[in-house]
Amino acid sequence: MYQDRIIIDGLQYCNWDRAYFETLKASGITAVHATVVYHETARETLTRFAEWNLRFEQNSDLIMPIMSMVDVTTAKETGRVGIFLGAQNCSPIDDEIGLISVMRQQGLLIMQLTYNNQSLLATGCYEQEDSGVTRFGKQAIAEMNRVGMIVDMSHSAERSTLEAIDISSRPICISHANPNFAHPALRNKSNEVIQSLASRGGLIGFSLYPFHLPNSSQCTLEKFCQMVADSAELIGVDHLAIGSDLCLNQPQEVLEWMRNGRWSKAMDYGEGSSSNSGWPDALPWFCDNKGMENIYHGLIKQGFSEAESSQVMGENWFSFLQDGLTPVS
């Protein structure tokens, strides 16, 4: 049954308050990858960690920090939701490779090499020219491999993503994106990327963000599960997971921070436009505490076995992180 499974959502950035933690607990989710950084510097990232420390202290009956997969098991056994932290950009390390190990020790388990734009490490998916992984990026990947920090290429461009897969000595993830055969968004991934990712043991988490889905906010559960099934035909179920990219109850200024940071005077609309600049309407079947359970049952209805559905809903994340978070001795 769904309630007995390890359920992991590989990416969220919701309004982290007690009411939402209660919703997470009611949903049956075992653990969530929570974004702690979009464009923050190293110093600002430390404040984000402090904010999470306070949340853990004040809501210890509902949530707990995840530093290893042993903690995920503990969360399941104690009826709490495990929270593991990640960065959607490489900004937390500034231009200093030594900060990778420092941030890993603080609990940063996953880091994207880019967030849409060119970074010091690689090229983002919105750039016109993709120059690939940089000299600093190659060393950063090696250091992330060494300390047990997961390389995430969700917002990266094609060449950079393919190079990161090849450069990394450990499997990498695309925590929240969809195949572009389902919807041709700039953030979605080609068959070549998805197949290369899988061939090296990597993982892709399917996004529920409407701008990344066929028919946007009108995407049905059946259509979503068909996309998962088509991906399973392409690379096998062992490399599939969920990374919902859920951003519930966040104000417009949070969306503008994601898209613009401090780098742009002109308003950037991301996958939106000047006439569609706000948050997209939520999917009706993924907007309350039944969302992940709806996917679990939807996959079974699509033809996945209970064991395969359980893999997609969390077990693949568990195995991937169990291997990838262990430092190299």
Buried (B, 14 or more C-beta within 10 A) or exposed (E): EBEEBBBBBBBBBBEBEEEBBBBBBEBBBBBBBBBBBBBBBBEEBBEBBEEBEEBBEEBEEBBBBBBBBEBBBBBBEEEBBBBBBBBBBBBBBEEEBEBBBBBBEBBBBBBBBBBBBBBBBBBBBBBEEBEBBBEBBBBBBBBBBBBBBBBBBBBBBBBBBBBBBEBBEBBBBBBBBBBBBBBEBBBBBBEEBBEBBBEBBBBBBBBBBBBBBBEBBEBBBEBBBBBBBEBBEBBEBBBBBBBBBBBBEBEEEBBBBBBBBEEEEEEBBBBBEEEEBEBBEBBEBBEEBBBBBBBBBBBBEBEBEBEBBBBBBBBBBBBBBEEBBEEEE
